[in-house]
């Protein structure tokens, strides 16, 4: 296999999570008796451009289909994050009713609804029909399509280039990253702005966030590598922000290289220096990750088995993709160690987690079962979840996370943040 960006041969195995089903391929009760497809989940680090990427991958069309179950609006903190972003972009760049904002992978309109409220014309591009339909019901114009250079040229011919192109947690999801970035260049107006957010590879490695690895993520990204990819398409970074979302993300700002109207922030060189100082551009940075991952797996299994032997009841919260990576790599099957998982999304309730086949229910189930522990699978939303479920302390229930180690938490209102 060759690197999907620089075409350099890939030999440096970053981590091998063996095989698992796609993390958002939830099952109905009827499907439990049918064969379930598994795909390899082996990740390599390119020693030339340091793009971290999956080896073999499931076709995007098979992952992002009409049964896709992730709706962004069910996370209050994520919707609030989107609202703050919109206010910041309007304040910084002056977008108004004469602008045109395009969001790629716009999901259910969770973000564009805030631009619409400010009377800024918007367009959503979303390949999954069910989430796109939810956005359309909110009055967000949405095209059900995959974004790439060919689609961008279609927008250009229709004179629908954007003053602002947005892509939150989408760059890692595209199998052909070169074609995607070329599309950004084509769809961007002369003095337009691109902002993308994605989990930061530096944080993934430093905190061993291996559960953010799954089939939907074809690439794992550093600022250094993304800057190189954009430069190959005559796009230039002019700012970058480090964000707390998803356990540590980057928000990059890019423009056409010929656009001299926007000064280059000192943040750009500062982050390049930070990544270099951490050793991210050396092969040594990527060694021993497998051993660290296995230590986390053993810690979770030890906790679950110990509670089982003590007669304690454990459930999960958040039927998230990262949780499915964790459960499948740990080899957890059925509802023996984790009785069930709660989730706020109706699209997941009444179904079963891929691979582990643990049932998913709505929050009302918690009163009937009264667990001793709640394992928060989307650990990045720990504070939000603990605040939401704070009432469980009435019967002594406690919370658990397992990244970067298995830890038990008690809800403390004064520490809660959104």
ROZA-518818 format. One record per residue (C-alpha): residue number from 1; chain; z, x, y. Coordinates in steps of 0.5 Angstrom, whole numbers, plus 500, padded with zeros to 3 digits. Example, Ala and Ser with C-alpha at 12.3 -4.5 7.8 and 13.67 -1.06 7.14 Angstrom:
2
+------+-------+-----+-----+-----+
: resi : chain :  c3 :  c1 :  c2 :
+------+-------+-----+-----+-----+
:    1 :     A : 516 : 525 : 491 :
:    2 :     A : 514 : 527 : 498 :
+------+-------+-----+-----+-----+
// end
This chain:
418
+------+-------+-----+-----+-----+
: resi : chain :  c3 :  c1 :  c2 :
+------+-------+-----+-----+-----+
:    1 :     A : 500 : 500 : 500 :
:    2 :     A : 498 : 502 : 507 :
:    3 :     A : 502 : 501 : 514 :
:    4 :     A : 500 : 494 : 516 :
:    5 :     A : 499 : 497 : 523 :
:    6 :     A : 498 : 505 : 523 :
:    7 :     A : 495 : 505 : 516 :
:    8 :     A : 499 : 511 : 514 :
:    9 :     A : 501 : 510 : 506 :
:   10 :     A : 508 : 507 : 505 :
:   11 :     A : 512 : 511 : 500 :
:   12 :     A : 519 : 511 : 503 :
:   13 :     A : 523 : 505 : 500 :
:   14 :     A : 528 : 502 : 505 :
:   15 :     A : 531 : 497 : 501 :
:   16 :     A : 529 : 493 : 494 :
:   17 :     A : 532 : 486 : 494 :
:   18 :     A : 528 : 485 : 487 :
:   19 :     A : 525 : 478 : 487 :
:   20 :     A : 527 : 471 : 490 :
:   21 :     A : 524 : 464 : 492 :
:   22 :     A : 522 : 464 : 499 :
:   23 :     A : 528 : 462 : 503 :
:   24 :     A : 526 : 456 : 506 :
:   25 :     A : 523 : 453 : 500 :
:   26 :     A : 528 : 448 : 499 :
:   27 :     A : 528 : 443 : 493 :
:   28 :     A : 529 : 436 : 491 :
:   29 :     A : 532 : 434 : 485 :
:   30 :     A : 526 : 432 : 481 :
:   31 :     A : 524 : 440 : 483 :
:   32 :     A : 530 : 443 : 479 :
:   33 :     A : 527 : 442 : 473 :
:   34 :     A : 520 : 445 : 475 :
:   35 :     A : 518 : 452 : 475 :
:   36 :     A : 520 : 456 : 481 :
:   37 :     A : 516 : 461 : 484 :
:   38 :     A : 519 : 468 : 486 :
:   39 :     A : 516 : 473 : 490 :
:   40 :     A : 518 : 481 : 490 :
:   41 :     A : 522 : 483 : 496 :
:   42 :     A : 521 : 490 : 497 :
:   43 :     A : 521 : 493 : 504 :
:   44 :     A : 518 : 500 : 506 :
:   45 :     A : 519 : 504 : 512 :
:   46 :     A : 513 : 507 : 515 :
:   47 :     A : 514 : 515 : 516 :
:   48 :     A : 509 : 515 : 521 :
:   49 :     A : 510 : 509 : 526 :
:   50 :     A : 517 : 507 : 523 :
:   51 :     A : 514 : 500 : 522 :
:   52 :     A : 519 : 497 : 517 :
:   53 :     A : 515 : 492 : 513 :
:   54 :     A : 515 : 488 : 506 :
:   55 :     A : 511 : 490 : 501 :
:   56 :     A : 508 : 484 : 497 :
:   57 :     A : 508 : 478 : 501 :
:   58 :     A : 507 : 470 : 500 :
:   59 :     A : 501 : 467 : 504 :
:   60 :     A : 504 : 465 : 511 :
:   61 :     A : 500 : 458 : 510 :
:   62 :     A : 505 : 457 : 504 :
:   63 :     A : 511 : 458 : 507 :
:   64 :     A : 510 : 455 : 514 :
:   65 :     A : 507 : 448 : 511 :
:   66 :     A : 509 : 441 : 512 :
:   67 :     A : 515 : 441 : 508 :
:   68 :     A : 518 : 447 : 513 :
:   69 :     A : 525 : 445 : 514 :
:   70 :     A : 528 : 449 : 520 :
:   71 :     A : 528 : 445 : 526 :
:   72 :     A : 531 : 449 : 532 :
:   73 :     A : 534 : 444 : 536 :
:   74 :     A : 540 : 443 : 531 :
:   75 :     A : 543 : 449 : 534 :
:   76 :     A : 547 : 448 : 540 :
:   77 :     A : 548 : 455 : 542 :
:   78 :     A : 540 : 456 : 541 :
:   79 :     A : 538 : 450 : 545 :
:   80 :     A : 543 : 453 : 551 :
:   81 :     A : 540 : 460 : 550 :
:   82 :     A : 533 : 457 : 551 :
:   83 :     A : 535 : 453 : 557 :
:   84 :     A : 538 : 459 : 560 :
:   85 :     A : 532 : 463 : 559 :
:   86 :     A : 528 : 458 : 562 :
:   87 :     A : 532 : 458 : 568 :
:   88 :     A : 532 : 466 : 569 :
:   89 :     A : 524 : 466 : 568 :
:   90 :     A : 523 : 461 : 573 :
:   91 :     A : 528 : 464 : 578 :
:   92 :     A : 525 : 471 : 577 :
:   93 :     A : 517 : 470 : 576 :
:   94 :     A : 517 : 463 : 580 :
:   95 :     A : 513 : 459 : 575 :
:   96 :     A : 512 : 452 : 578 :
:   97 :     A : 507 : 446 : 577 :
:   98 :     A : 501 : 451 : 578 :
:   99 :     A : 503 : 455 : 573 :
:  100 :     A : 502 : 454 : 565 :
:  101 :     A : 507 : 456 : 560 :
:  102 :     A : 505 : 457 : 553 :
:  103 :     A : 510 : 458 : 547 :
:  104 :     A : 507 : 461 : 540 :
:  105 :     A : 511 : 458 : 534 :
:  106 :     A : 514 : 453 : 539 :
:  107 :     A : 518 : 449 : 533 :
:  108 :     A : 521 : 442 : 535 :
:  109 :     A : 520 : 443 : 543 :
:  110 :     A : 527 : 446 : 544 :
:  111 :     A : 525 : 451 : 549 :
:  112 :     A : 519 : 448 : 553 :
:  113 :     A : 523 : 441 : 554 :
:  114 :     A : 527 : 445 : 559 :
:  115 :     A : 520 : 448 : 563 :
:  116 :     A : 518 : 441 : 562 :
:  117 :     A : 524 : 438 : 566 :
:  118 :     A : 522 : 443 : 572 :
:  119 :     A : 515 : 440 : 572 :
:  120 :     A : 512 : 446 : 569 :
:  121 :     A : 506 : 445 : 565 :
:  122 :     A : 507 : 447 : 558 :
:  123 :     A : 503 : 448 : 551 :
:  124 :     A : 506 : 449 : 544 :
:  125 :     A : 503 : 452 : 539 :
:  126 :     A : 506 : 451 : 532 :
:  127 :     A : 503 : 451 : 525 :
:  128 :     A : 508 : 447 : 522 :
:  129 :     A : 506 : 439 : 522 :
:  130 :     A : 513 : 436 : 522 :
:  131 :     A : 516 : 441 : 527 :
:  132 :     A : 510 : 440 : 532 :
:  133 :     A : 511 : 432 : 531 :
:  134 :     A : 518 : 432 : 533 :
:  135 :     A : 516 : 436 : 539 :
:  136 :     A : 510 : 431 : 541 :
:  137 :     A : 515 : 426 : 540 :
:  138 :     A : 519 : 429 : 546 :
:  139 :     A : 512 : 429 : 550 :
:  140 :     A : 511 : 437 : 549 :
:  141 :     A : 503 : 438 : 548 :
:  142 :     A : 503 : 441 : 542 :
:  143 :     A : 497 : 444 : 537 :
:  144 :     A : 498 : 445 : 530 :
:  145 :     A : 495 : 452 : 529 :
:  146 :     A : 496 : 459 : 527 :
:  147 :     A : 496 : 464 : 533 :
:  148 :     A : 491 : 470 : 533 :
:  149 :     A : 486 : 473 : 537 :
:  150 :     A : 481 : 468 : 534 :
:  151 :     A : 485 : 462 : 537 :
:  152 :     A : 487 : 466 : 543 :
:  153 :     A : 479 : 466 : 545 :
:  154 :     A : 479 : 459 : 544 :
:  155 :     A : 484 : 458 : 549 :
:  156 :     A : 480 : 463 : 554 :
:  157 :     A : 474 : 459 : 553 :
:  158 :     A : 478 : 452 : 555 :
:  159 :     A : 481 : 456 : 561 :
:  160 :     A : 488 : 455 : 558 :
:  161 :     A : 490 : 462 : 559 :
:  162 :     A : 498 : 463 : 560 :
:  163 :     A : 502 : 465 : 566 :
:  164 :     A : 507 : 466 : 561 :
:  165 :     A : 506 : 467 : 554 :
:  166 :     A : 513 : 466 : 550 :
:  167 :     A : 514 : 468 : 542 :
:  168 :     A : 521 : 467 : 540 :
:  169 :     A : 523 : 470 : 533 :
:  170 :     A : 515 : 470 : 531 :
:  171 :     A : 513 : 477 : 532 :
:  172 :     A : 516 : 479 : 525 :
:  173 :     A : 513 : 473 : 522 :
:  174 :     A : 506 : 474 : 523 :
:  175 :     A : 503 : 478 : 517 :
:  176 :     A : 497 : 481 : 521 :
:  177 :     A : 501 : 484 : 527 :
:  178 :     A : 495 : 487 : 530 :
:  179 :     A : 491 : 481 : 531 :
:  180 :     A : 497 : 477 : 533 :
:  181 :     A : 498 : 482 : 539 :
:  182 :     A : 491 : 482 : 541 :
:  183 :     A : 491 : 475 : 541 :
:  184 :     A : 497 : 475 : 546 :
:  185 :     A : 492 : 480 : 550 :
:  186 :     A : 486 : 475 : 550 :
:  187 :     A : 491 : 469 : 552 :
:  188 :     A : 494 : 472 : 558 :
:  189 :     A : 492 : 471 : 565 :
:  190 :     A : 491 : 477 : 569 :
:  191 :     A : 498 : 478 : 572 :
:  192 :     A : 501 : 474 : 567 :
:  193 :     A : 508 : 476 : 563 :
:  194 :     A : 509 : 476 : 556 :
:  195 :     A : 516 : 475 : 553 :
:  196 :     A : 518 : 476 : 546 :
:  197 :     A : 525 : 476 : 542 :
:  198 :     A : 526 : 479 : 535 :
:  199 :     A : 532 : 481 : 531 :
:  200 :     A : 533 : 489 : 533 :
:  201 :     A : 532 : 494 : 527 :
:  202 :     A : 537 : 498 : 530 :
:  203 :     A : 542 : 493 : 529 :
:  204 :     A : 540 : 491 : 523 :
:  205 :     A : 541 : 498 : 520 :
:  206 :     A : 547 : 500 : 524 :
:  207 :     A : 551 : 493 : 521 :
:  208 :     A : 547 : 492 : 515 :
:  209 :     A : 544 : 486 : 516 :
:  210 :     A : 540 : 486 : 510 :
:  211 :     A : 540 : 478 : 509 :
:  212 :     A : 536 : 478 : 515 :
:  213 :     A : 530 : 480 : 510 :
:  214 :     A : 526 : 475 : 507 :
:  215 :     A : 519 : 473 : 506 :
:  216 :     A : 518 : 470 : 512 :
:  217 :     A : 519 : 476 : 516 :
:  218 :     A : 513 : 481 : 514 :
:  219 :     A : 516 : 486 : 519 :
:  220 :     A : 523 : 489 : 522 :
:  221 :     A : 522 : 491 : 529 :
:  222 :     A : 524 : 497 : 533 :
:  223 :     A : 523 : 497 : 541 :
:  224 :     A : 519 : 504 : 540 :
:  225 :     A : 514 : 501 : 535 :
:  226 :     A : 513 : 495 : 538 :
:  227 :     A : 511 : 499 : 544 :
:  228 :     A : 506 : 503 : 540 :
:  229 :     A : 503 : 497 : 538 :
:  230 :     A : 502 : 493 : 545 :
:  231 :     A : 500 : 500 : 548 :
:  232 :     A : 494 : 500 : 542 :
:  233 :     A : 492 : 493 : 545 :
:  234 :     A : 492 : 495 : 553 :
:  235 :     A : 499 : 492 : 554 :
:  236 :     A : 505 : 495 : 557 :
:  237 :     A : 512 : 494 : 557 :
:  238 :     A : 515 : 493 : 564 :
:  239 :     A : 522 : 491 : 562 :
:  240 :     A : 527 : 490 : 556 :
:  241 :     A : 534 : 486 : 555 :
:  242 :     A : 539 : 487 : 549 :
:  243 :     A : 541 : 480 : 547 :
:  244 :     A : 547 : 478 : 542 :
:  245 :     A : 543 : 473 : 539 :
:  246 :     A : 541 : 473 : 531 :
:  247 :     A : 546 : 479 : 531 :
:  248 :     A : 543 : 483 : 536 :
:  249 :     A : 536 : 482 : 539 :
:  250 :     A : 531 : 484 : 544 :
:  251 :     A : 527 : 481 : 549 :
:  252 :     A : 521 : 485 : 551 :
:  253 :     A : 517 : 484 : 557 :
:  254 :     A : 510 : 486 : 557 :
:  255 :     A : 504 : 485 : 562 :
:  256 :     A : 496 : 488 : 562 :
:  257 :     A : 496 : 495 : 563 :
:  258 :     A : 491 : 494 : 569 :
:  259 :     A : 497 : 490 : 572 :
:  260 :     A : 500 : 494 : 577 :
:  261 :     A : 504 : 489 : 580 :
:  262 :     A : 510 : 489 : 576 :
:  263 :     A : 514 : 496 : 576 :
:  264 :     A : 517 : 499 : 570 :
:  265 :     A : 524 : 498 : 569 :
:  266 :     A : 529 : 504 : 567 :
:  267 :     A : 531 : 499 : 561 :
:  268 :     A : 525 : 501 : 558 :
:  269 :     A : 526 : 509 : 557 :
:  270 :     A : 533 : 508 : 556 :
:  271 :     A : 532 : 504 : 550 :
:  272 :     A : 527 : 509 : 548 :
:  273 :     A : 532 : 514 : 549 :
:  274 :     A : 538 : 510 : 545 :
:  275 :     A : 533 : 509 : 539 :
:  276 :     A : 531 : 516 : 539 :
:  277 :     A : 539 : 518 : 539 :
:  278 :     A : 541 : 514 : 534 :
:  279 :     A : 535 : 517 : 529 :
:  280 :     A : 531 : 511 : 529 :
:  281 :     A : 525 : 515 : 529 :
:  282 :     A : 527 : 520 : 523 :
:  283 :     A : 526 : 518 : 516 :
:  284 :     A : 534 : 520 : 515 :
:  285 :     A : 536 : 513 : 519 :
:  286 :     A : 533 : 509 : 513 :
:  287 :     A : 536 : 513 : 507 :
:  288 :     A : 542 : 510 : 504 :
:  289 :     A : 541 : 503 : 506 :
:  290 :     A : 541 : 500 : 499 :
:  291 :     A : 548 : 503 : 497 :
:  292 :     A : 551 : 499 : 503 :
:  293 :     A : 547 : 493 : 501 :
:  294 :     A : 550 : 493 : 494 :
:  295 :     A : 557 : 494 : 497 :
:  296 :     A : 556 : 488 : 501 :
:  297 :     A : 554 : 484 : 495 :
:  298 :     A : 560 : 486 : 491 :
:  299 :     A : 565 : 485 : 496 :
:  300 :     A : 562 : 477 : 496 :
:  301 :     A : 562 : 477 : 489 :
:  302 :     A : 569 : 479 : 488 :
:  303 :     A : 572 : 474 : 493 :
:  304 :     A : 568 : 468 : 490 :
:  305 :     A : 571 : 470 : 483 :
:  306 :     A : 578 : 472 : 485 :
:  307 :     A : 578 : 465 : 489 :
:  308 :     A : 575 : 461 : 483 :
:  309 :     A : 581 : 465 : 478 :
:  310 :     A : 586 : 462 : 483 :
:  311 :     A : 583 : 455 : 483 :
:  312 :     A : 581 : 455 : 490 :
:  313 :     A : 575 : 451 : 493 :
:  314 :     A : 570 : 455 : 497 :
:  315 :     A : 564 : 451 : 500 :
:  316 :     A : 558 : 454 : 505 :
:  317 :     A : 556 : 452 : 512 :
:  318 :     A : 549 : 453 : 514 :
:  319 :     A : 543 : 452 : 509 :
:  320 :     A : 540 : 458 : 513 :
:  321 :     A : 535 : 463 : 511 :
:  322 :     A : 539 : 469 : 511 :
:  323 :     A : 544 : 465 : 507 :
:  324 :     A : 539 : 464 : 501 :
:  325 :     A : 537 : 472 : 501 :
:  326 :     A : 545 : 473 : 501 :
:  327 :     A : 546 : 468 : 495 :
:  328 :     A : 540 : 470 : 491 :
:  329 :     A : 541 : 478 : 491 :
:  330 :     A : 548 : 476 : 489 :
:  331 :     A : 545 : 473 : 483 :
:  332 :     A : 549 : 466 : 485 :
:  333 :     A : 547 : 460 : 481 :
:  334 :     A : 549 : 453 : 481 :
:  335 :     A : 555 : 450 : 484 :
:  336 :     A : 560 : 454 : 480 :
:  337 :     A : 563 : 459 : 485 :
:  338 :     A : 560 : 455 : 492 :
:  339 :     A : 561 : 448 : 490 :
:  340 :     A : 556 : 446 : 496 :
:  341 :     A : 553 : 447 : 503 :
:  342 :     A : 554 : 443 : 509 :
:  343 :     A : 548 : 443 : 514 :
:  344 :     A : 547 : 439 : 520 :
:  345 :     A : 539 : 438 : 519 :
:  346 :     A : 537 : 432 : 516 :
:  347 :     A : 531 : 435 : 513 :
:  348 :     A : 535 : 440 : 509 :
:  349 :     A : 541 : 435 : 507 :
:  350 :     A : 540 : 432 : 500 :
:  351 :     A : 536 : 438 : 497 :
:  352 :     A : 538 : 444 : 494 :
:  353 :     A : 538 : 451 : 496 :
:  354 :     A : 532 : 455 : 493 :
:  355 :     A : 534 : 460 : 487 :
:  356 :     A : 541 : 458 : 487 :
:  357 :     A : 540 : 451 : 487 :
:  358 :     A : 547 : 449 : 491 :
:  359 :     A : 546 : 442 : 493 :
:  360 :     A : 546 : 441 : 501 :
:  361 :     A : 550 : 435 : 504 :
:  362 :     A : 552 : 433 : 511 :
:  363 :     A : 558 : 435 : 514 :
:  364 :     A : 562 : 428 : 512 :
:  365 :     A : 562 : 431 : 505 :
:  366 :     A : 568 : 436 : 507 :
:  367 :     A : 573 : 430 : 508 :
:  368 :     A : 572 : 428 : 501 :
:  369 :     A : 573 : 435 : 498 :
:  370 :     A : 578 : 439 : 503 :
:  371 :     A : 576 : 446 : 501 :
:  372 :     A : 580 : 452 : 502 :
:  373 :     A : 575 : 456 : 504 :
:  374 :     A : 568 : 455 : 508 :
:  375 :     A : 563 : 461 : 507 :
:  376 :     A : 559 : 461 : 514 :
:  377 :     A : 552 : 463 : 511 :
:  378 :     A : 549 : 464 : 518 :
:  379 :     A : 555 : 469 : 521 :
:  380 :     A : 551 : 470 : 527 :
:  381 :     A : 553 : 463 : 529 :
:  382 :     A : 561 : 464 : 527 :
:  383 :     A : 564 : 462 : 533 :
:  384 :     A : 560 : 456 : 534 :
:  385 :     A : 561 : 453 : 527 :
:  386 :     A : 569 : 455 : 527 :
:  387 :     A : 569 : 451 : 533 :
:  388 :     A : 565 : 445 : 530 :
:  389 :     A : 569 : 445 : 524 :
:  390 :     A : 576 : 447 : 527 :
:  391 :     A : 579 : 440 : 524 :
:  392 :     A : 579 : 443 : 517 :
:  393 :     A : 585 : 448 : 519 :
:  394 :     A : 589 : 441 : 518 :
:  395 :     A : 589 : 442 : 511 :
:  396 :     A : 590 : 450 : 511 :
:  397 :     A : 582 : 451 : 510 :
:  398 :     A : 580 : 458 : 513 :
:  399 :     A : 573 : 461 : 514 :
:  400 :     A : 569 : 467 : 511 :
:  401 :     A : 563 : 471 : 513 :
:  402 :     A : 561 : 477 : 509 :
:  403 :     A : 556 : 481 : 514 :
:  404 :     A : 558 : 487 : 515 :
:  405 :     A : 564 : 486 : 510 :
:  406 :     A : 567 : 480 : 507 :
:  407 :     A : 572 : 478 : 512 :
:  408 :     A : 577 : 472 : 513 :
:  409 :     A : 578 : 468 : 519 :
:  410 :     A : 582 : 463 : 523 :
:  411 :     A : 579 : 459 : 528 :
:  412 :     A : 582 : 461 : 535 :
:  413 :     A : 580 : 456 : 541 :
:  414 :     A : 581 : 462 : 546 :
:  415 :     A : 576 : 466 : 543 :
:  416 :     A : 571 : 461 : 542 :
:  417 :     A : 564 : 463 : 545 :
:  418 :     A : 557 : 459 : 545 :
+------+-------+-----+-----+-----+
// end
